[in-house]
Amino acid sequence: MPEPDTHIQQNIEQEETPPRFPIRWRWTMLVSLTISVAVFAVSLIILDMERNAWLDSQSAQAQVMVERLGDELKLPMLAGSKVEVDVIVSSFLQKVPAVLGAHIEYADGEDQHYGNISVDDPLLHKMTAKNKTMRLPVKHLWFVKKIEYAGTEVGIIAVRYSEKAWEELASRLVTRMILISIVVITLASFAVYWIAGRMSKPIEALASAAEHVAFGDYSIRLPLTGNDEITDATNQFNNMVGELAHKEEIRDIFGRYLNPKLVAEVFDEGVTQSKNTRQEVTVLFADMVSFTSFSESTSTEEVVDVLNQHFEVFHRIIDYYGGHVDKYIGDAVMAVFNHPHEDTQHARHAAKAGLAMTKACSKLGILRQSGEPVAFRIGINSGQVIVGNIGAAERLEYTVIGNAVNMASRMGGIGEANEIMLTRSTFNALGTGFEFNSIGEKSIKGIRQPVECGSIKATDGKIQTNIGHAIALAFDLTLPSDVRQIVGEI
């Protein structure tokens, strides 16, 4: 038998399978990422809202305090008493810790600042203010108020408040939101992982069952639980497997009656693509010796049983050697080699099959009522035949016809019990290891010129051993019918 293509096998083994990424992990990561983005967005919104609320509260407090400070500074600034102004502002800074410093501009343009601050914003030098306290549109938190006395502007005061309170509040908010986010993401991830795992189990079961079906196991069925889309898919899978099992059963039944190539085309392609062609084949005919007398002296049930016992063994031998049982004709079997299975040594294999069949008859050892063993005559012939659909439109048979078929049938008719008869030309196609016992030229019906005919026997030890293997496998009905690759030289 030919060795398997090791190069192809190595390439298959070397193919890298892409890493598997389970659905449960995909969903867990997706949900976790979604929740993280949502929490981040909500946190930004909350922080912005809290900051606006804090600024509103700070502005309300600053308005009251700056208003009071402005009232206290009216007279000292009008009188030009900078010492008194310094005392009032310094006292204000001590009493209000949230204030970092202050900046004062007098009406004459002179300015002065207090506290640990840097007056580096240009707006502070160009600030304008109203009687009402207002916040400056600058980076830091500045509140400004114009100081007037009796309708006369005496200066402007700007007070900078600290944002440390907001930073502490924001830090607490961020910490809490992070902790809440971690808890929510963790709980959601566990929940999604569990739910996705529950959902993926039936999908994994479907994948495993589909793998069994791919290898020809149509007995598998999945339990139906729940009432959702996965259950619907499982139910449809069970229906599909049932239909496949039914189809395979029908295919197997039809394969017993019809040409396997035709059955394969109908079931695989939906239509038969077979065309009428000419092909070189070897045809084998085997028919029972003295079948008429046997059928007349034996009950119908026993006749059928005896034929079936022989045909069962014959079929397995023919299949072992790559042939195909084309049809059973009463007590005869017709087999074809090199169709539908291609075989460059079809004549040699047909001869081996014929020799194995004669030995199988002896091994069966079934006797007639007269005590004589049941035997078969076998004829073999190689030649061109027509392969195609023969019959009427309502009833076709896919078979082989031609002079080569008729010659094989005639060869079986001129032989004796358990003899393999063939022509000299067919014997020349067998190859080495066989011996031809010529019976001379014979006039064959339908053939103009006499044809040299004879019987054959195997002279090579390897061939005899191989025939012994074929017979042993044919009688072991526990083995599959296609045993050509199990053992032996074919």
C-alpha positions in Angstrom: 0.0 0.0 0.0 1.3 3.5 -0.7 2.8 5.3 2.3 0.9 8.4 3.6 2.2 11.7 2.4 4.4 12.6 5.4 5.2 16.1 4.0 1.5 17.0 4.0 1.0 15.4 7.4 3.9 17.4 8.8 2.5 20.6 7.4 -0.8 19.9 9.0 0.9 19.3 12.4 2.9 22.5 12.0 -0.1 24.7 11.4 -0.5 27.0 14.4 -4.0 27.1 15.9 -4.9 30.7 16.8 -5.2 31.3 20.5 -8.6 30.6 21.9 -10.4 33.5 23.6 -13.5 32.3 25.5 -16.7 34.2 25.3 -16.9 34.6 29.0 -13.6 36.5 29.1 -14.6 38.6 26.2 -17.9 39.7 27.8 -16.1 40.2 31.2 -13.5 42.5 29.6 -16.1 44.3 27.5 -18.5 45.0 30.5 -15.6 46.0 32.8 -14.3 48.4 30.2 -17.7 49.8 29.6 -18.3 50.3 33.3 -14.9 51.9 33.7 -15.6 54.4 31.0 -19.1 55.1 32.3 -17.7 55.6 35.9 -15.0 57.9 34.6 -17.5 60.0 32.7 -19.8 60.2 35.7 -16.9 61.1 37.9 -16.0 64.0 35.7 -19.6 65.2 35.7 -19.9 64.8 39.5 -16.6 66.6 40.1 -17.6 69.5 37.8 -21.0 69.8 39.5 -19.3 69.7 43.0 -16.8 72.3 42.0 -19.5 74.6 40.7 -21.4 74.1 43.9 -18.3 74.8 46.0 -17.5 77.9 43.9 -21.0 79.2 44.4 -20.7 78.6 48.2 -17.3 80.2 48.3 -18.5 83.2 46.3 -21.4 83.8 48.7 -19.0 83.7 51.7 -16.4 85.9 49.9 -19.1 88.5 49.0 -20.0 88.9 52.7 -16.4 89.1 53.9 -15.1 91.3 51.2 -18.1 93.6 51.7 -17.2 94.0 55.4 -13.5 94.5 54.7 -14.3 97.2 52.1 -16.6 99.0 54.6 -13.8 98.9 57.2 -11.2 100.3 54.7 -13.3 103.2 53.4 -12.2 105.9 56.0 -8.5 104.8 56.4 -8.1 104.7 52.6 -9.8 108.1 52.2 -7.6 109.6 54.9 -4.5 107.9 53.4 -3.7 106.1 56.6 -1.7 103.2 55.3 -0.8 102.0 58.8 -4.4 101.6 59.7 -5.1 99.9 56.4 -2.3 97.5 57.1 -3.7 96.7 60.5 -7.2 96.1 59.2 -6.0 93.9 56.3 -3.6 91.9 58.5 -6.3 91.3 61.1 -8.6 90.1 58.3 -6.0 87.6 57.0 -5.5 86.2 60.5 -9.3 85.8 61.2 -10.0 84.2 57.8 -7.6 81.2 57.2 -9.2 80.6 53.7 -7.8 83.9 52.5 -4.2 83.8 51.2 -3.7 87.4 50.6 -5.0 90.7 49.4 -4.2 93.4 46.9 -5.2 97.1 47.3 -5.1 99.9 44.7 -5.5 103.4 45.8 -7.3 106.1 43.7 -4.0 107.8 43.0 -2.6 104.6 41.4 -0.5 103.4 44.3 -1.0 99.7 45.1 0.0 97.3 47.9 -0.4 93.6 48.5 -0.5 91.5 51.6 0.1 87.8 52.4 2.1 85.1 50.7 0.9 85.7 47.2 2.4 86.6 43.8 0.6 89.3 41.9 1.6 88.2 38.5 -1.7 88.2 36.6 -2.0 91.2 34.3 -5.7 91.5 35.0 -5.0 92.4 38.5 -3.2 95.5 37.3 -6.0 96.5 35.0 -8.9 95.4 37.1 -12.0 97.3 37.2 -14.6 96.7 39.8 -18.1 97.6 40.8 -19.7 98.3 44.1 -20.8 94.7 44.3 -18.1 92.0 45.0 -17.3 90.0 41.9 -14.9 87.2 41.0 -12.1 87.9 38.5 -11.8 85.7 35.4 -8.3 84.7 36.3 -6.5 81.4 37.1 -6.7 81.8 40.8 -9.6 82.5 43.1 -9.7 86.3 43.3 -12.7 88.4 44.4 -12.7 92.2 43.8 -14.7 95.2 45.1 -14.6 98.9 44.4 -14.4 101.0 47.6 -16.4 104.3 47.5 -17.2 106.9 50.1 -19.9 109.4 49.6 -19.9 108.7 45.9 -16.1 109.1 45.7 -13.9 106.2 44.6 -11.1 105.7 47.1 -9.6 102.5 45.6 -10.1 98.8 44.8 -9.5 95.8 47.0 -8.9 92.2 45.6 -8.8 89.2 47.9 -7.4 85.8 47.0 -9.0 82.8 48.5 -7.3 79.4 48.9 -8.5 76.4 46.8 -7.1 73.9 49.3 -10.6 73.2 50.6 -11.7 72.2 47.1 -8.6 70.1 46.6 -9.2 68.2 49.8 -12.9 67.8 48.9 -12.1 66.6 45.4 -9.5 64.2 46.7 -12.1 62.6 49.0 -14.6 62.5 46.2 -12.1 60.8 43.8 -11.0 58.3 46.4 -14.6 57.3 47.2 -15.5 57.1 43.5 -12.5 54.9 42.8 -13.4 52.6 45.7 -17.0 52.4 44.5 -15.9 51.9 40.9 -13.6 49.0 42.0 -16.5 47.4 43.9 -19.0 47.9 41.0 -16.5 46.6 38.4 -15.6 43.6 40.5 -19.1 42.6 41.2 -20.2 43.2 37.6 -17.3 41.2 36.3 -18.1 38.3 38.5 -21.7 38.5 37.5 -21.0 38.8 33.8 -18.4 36.0 34.0 -20.9 33.7 35.7 -23.7 34.6 33.2 -21.4 34.3 30.2 -20.2 31.0 31.5 -23.8 29.8 31.8 -24.4 30.9 28.3 -21.2 29.5 26.8 -21.7 26.0 28.2 -24.5 25.1 25.8 -22.5 26.7 23.0 -19.4 24.6 23.9 -21.7 21.6 24.1 -22.9 22.4 20.6 -19.3 22.8 19.3 -18.3 19.4 20.9 -21.4 17.7 19.5 -20.7 19.2 16.0 -17.2 17.8 16.2 -18.7 14.3 16.8 -21.1 14.8 13.9 -18.2 15.8 11.7 -16.6 12.4 12.4 -19.8 10.6 11.5 -21.4 10.1 14.9 -25.1 10.8 14.3 -26.3 9.3 17.6 -25.5 12.3 19.7 -28.3 14.5 21.0 -28.2 17.6 23.3 -30.6 18.1 26.2 -33.1 21.0 25.8 -33.1 23.4 28.8 -34.5 26.8 29.0 -36.6 28.8 26.6 -34.3 31.1 24.7 -32.3 31.5 21.4 -29.7 29.0 22.5 -32.4 26.4 23.2 -33.8 27.0 19.8 -30.3 26.5 18.3 -29.9 23.3 20.3 -33.3 22.0 19.1 -32.4 22.8 15.5 -29.1 21.0 15.9 -30.9 17.9 17.2 -33.2 18.0 14.2 -30.3 18.5 11.9 -28.4 15.5 13.3 -31.6 13.4 13.1 -32.0 14.3 9.4 -28.3 13.5 8.8 -28.7 10.1 10.5 -31.8 9.4 8.5 -30.0 10.5 5.3 -27.0 8.3 6.1 -29.3 5.4 6.8 -31.0 5.8 3.5 -27.6 6.3 1.8 -26.4 3.0 3.4 -29.6 1.2 2.2 -29.3 2.5 -1.3 -25.6 1.7 -1.4 -26.5 -1.9 -1.0 -28.6 -1.8 -4.2 -27.0 0.9 -6.4 -23.6 1.8 -7.6 -21.7 3.6 -4.8 -20.5 6.3 -7.2 -24.1 7.1 -8.2 -25.3 7.1 -4.6 -22.4 9.4 -3.6 -23.3 11.9 -6.4 -27.0 11.9 -5.5 -26.4 12.4 -1.7 -23.4 14.7 -2.0 -24.3 16.8 -5.1 -28.1 16.5 -5.0 -28.1 15.3 -8.6 -26.3 12.6 -10.6 -23.4 13.9 -12.7 -22.4 10.5 -14.2 -22.0 10.5 -17.9 -21.8 7.7 -20.4 -18.1 7.0 -21.0 -15.8 4.3 -22.3 -13.3 2.7 -19.9 -10.9 -0.1 -19.6 -12.1 -2.5 -16.9 -11.9 -6.1 -15.8 -15.2 -7.9 -15.3 -15.6 -11.0 -13.1 -18.6 -13.3 -13.3 -19.2 -16.1 -10.7 -22.3 -18.4 -11.0 -23.3 -21.5 -9.1 -22.6 -24.9 -10.7 -25.9 -26.8 -11.4 -28.0 -24.2 -9.7 -31.2 -25.4 -11.4 -31.0 -28.9 -9.9 -30.0 -27.4 -6.5 -33.0 -25.0 -6.5 -35.4 -27.8 -7.4 -34.3 -30.1 -4.7 -33.9 -27.5 -2.0 -36.4 -25.4 -0.1 -36.6 -21.7 -1.1 -35.4 -20.5 2.2 -32.4 -22.7 2.1 -31.5 -21.7 -1.5 -31.6 -18.0 -0.5 -29.6 -18.6 2.7 -26.9 -20.5 0.8 -26.6 -17.8 -1.9 -26.5 -15.1 0.7 -23.7 -16.8 2.7 -21.6 -17.1 -0.5 -22.4 -13.6 -1.7 -21.6 -12.1 1.7 -18.1 -13.6 1.5 -17.7 -12.8 -2.2 -18.7 -9.2 -1.7 -16.0 -8.7 1.1 -13.3 -10.3 -1.1 -14.2 -8.2 -4.1 -14.2 -5.1 -2.0 -10.9 -6.0 -0.4 -9.3 -6.1 -3.9 -10.8 -2.8 -4.9 -13.6 -4.1 -7.0 -17.3 -3.3 -7.1 -20.3 -5.7 -7.1 -22.2 -4.4 -10.1 -25.2 -6.7 -9.7 -26.5 -10.0 -8.6 -28.2 -12.0 -11.3 -30.0 -14.9 -9.7 -27.3 -17.3 -8.7 -24.5 -15.2 -10.2 -22.6 -12.2 -9.1 -21.0 -9.7 -11.5 -18.1 -7.5 -10.3 -16.2 -4.7 -12.0 -12.6 -3.6 -11.3 -11.3 -0.2 -12.2 -14.8 1.4 -11.9 -15.9 3.3 -10.0 -12.6 3.0 -8.0 -9.6 3.6 -10.2 -7.1 0.8 -10.2 -4.1 0.5 -12.5 -3.8 -3.2 -11.7 -7.4 -4.1 -12.1 -6.8 -7.4 -14.0 -4.3 -8.7 -11.4 -6.7 -7.8 -8.5 -9.6 -9.4 -10.3 -7.6 -12.7 -10.7 -6.7 -12.6 -7.0 -10.3 -12.0 -6.0 -11.4 -15.0 -8.2 -8.9 -17.3 -6.6 -9.9 -16.2 -3.1 -13.6 -16.8 -4.0 -12.9 -20.4 -5.0 -11.0 -21.1 -1.8 -13.8 -19.4 0.2 -16.4 -21.8 -1.3 -14.3 -24.7 0.0 -14.0 -23.0 3.4 -17.7 -22.5 3.6 -18.1 -26.3 2.9 -21.8 -26.2 2.2 -23.1 -29.5 0.7 -26.0 -30.3 -1.5 -28.5 -33.0 -0.6 -26.5 -35.3 -2.9 -23.4 -34.7 -0.8 -21.6 -32.7 -3.4 -20.1 -29.4 -2.3 -21.7 -26.2 -3.5 -19.2 -24.7 -6.1 -19.0 -21.7 -8.4 -17.6 -21.2 -11.9 -15.7 -17.9 -12.3 -14.9 -16.1 -15.5 -12.6 -13.0 -15.9 -12.1 -10.7 -18.9 -10.5 -7.3 -19.4 -11.4 -4.8 -22.1 -13.2 -1.7 -23.1 -16.8 -1.2 -21.8 -19.4 1.5 -21.9 -20.2 2.9 -18.5 -23.5 4.7 -18.1 -27.2 4.8 -17.3 -29.0 2.0 -19.0 -32.8 1.6 -19.0 -36.0 3.6 -19.3 -36.6 7.1 -18.1 -38.7 5.6 -15.2 -36.1 3.0 -14.2 -32.4 3.3 -14.9 -29.4 1.2 -13.9 -25.9 2.6 -13.7 -23.8 -0.3 -15.0 -21.2 -1.4 -17.7 -22.0 -3.0 -21.0 -20.0 -4.2 -23.9 -18.2 -7.2 -25.5 -15.8 -7.4 -22.5 -18.8 -8.1 -20.2 -20.2 -10.8 -22.5 -16.7 -12.4 -22.8 -16.4 -12.6 -19.0 -19.8 -14.3 -18.8 -18.8 -16.8 -21.5 -15.5 -17.5 -19.7 -17.5 -18.6 -16.6 -19.7 -20.8 -18.7 -16.8 -22.9 -20.2 -15.1 -23.6 -16.9 -15.4 -26.3 -14.3 -16.3 -26.0 -10.6 -13.9 -23.6 -8.7 -11.9 -22.8 -11.8 -10.9 -19.3 -12.9 -11.3 -19.1 -16.7 -9.9 -16.2 -18.8 -8.4 -15.5 -22.2 -4.7 -15.4 -23.0 -4.9 -11.7 -23.5 -6.3 -11.1 -20.1 -3.7 -13.4 -18.5 -1.0 -11.4 -20.1 -2.3 -8.4 -18.2 -2.1 -10.1 -14.8 1.7 -9.7 -14.3 4.0 -12.2 -12.6 3.1 -14.8 -10.0 0.3 -16.7 -12.0 0.3 -19.8 -14.2 -1.9 -20.2 -17.3 -3.2 -23.7 -18.0 -4.4 -23.4 -21.6 -7.3 -25.5 -22.9 -6.7 -24.3 -26.4 -8.7 -22.1 -28.7 -12.4 -22.0 -28.2 -15.2 -20.7 -30.3 -17.1 -18.1 -28.2 -20.6 -17.1 -29.1 -20.6 -13.5 -30.5 -16.8 -13.7 -31.3 -15.8 -14.3 -34.9 -12.4 -15.8 -34.3 -11.6 -18.6 -31.8 -10.0 -17.4 -28.6 -7.3 -19.2 -26.6 -8.7 -19.8 -23.1 -7.5 -21.4 -19.9 -7.5 -21.5 -16.2 -5.1 -19.9 -13.8 -3.5 -20.6 -10.4 -1.2 -18.6 -8.2 2.4 -19.8 -8.1 4.0 -16.9 -6.0 4.1 -17.3 -2.3 3.3 -13.7 -1.6 0.2 -13.9 -3.7 -1.0 -17.0 -1.9 -0.4 -15.4 1.5 -2.3 -12.3 0.4 -5.2 -14.5 -0.8 -5.2 -16.2 2.6 -5.4 -12.7 4.3 -8.3 -11.8 2.1 -10.2 -15.0 2.9 -9.6 -14.6 6.7 -10.9 -11.0 6.6 -13.9 -12.0 4.5 -15.0 -14.5 7.2 -14.4 -12.1 10.1 -17.7 -10.2 9.8 -16.8 -8.0 12.8 -14.4 -6.1 10.6 -15.6 -3.2 8.3 -16.4 -4.2 4.7 -13.7 -1.9 3.3 -10.6 -3.7 4.6 -8.2 -3.1 1.7 -5.9 -1.0 3.9 -5.8 -3.4 6.8 -3.1 -5.9 5.9 -1.4 -7.7 3.1 0.1 -7.0 -0.3 -2.7 -6.2 -2.8 
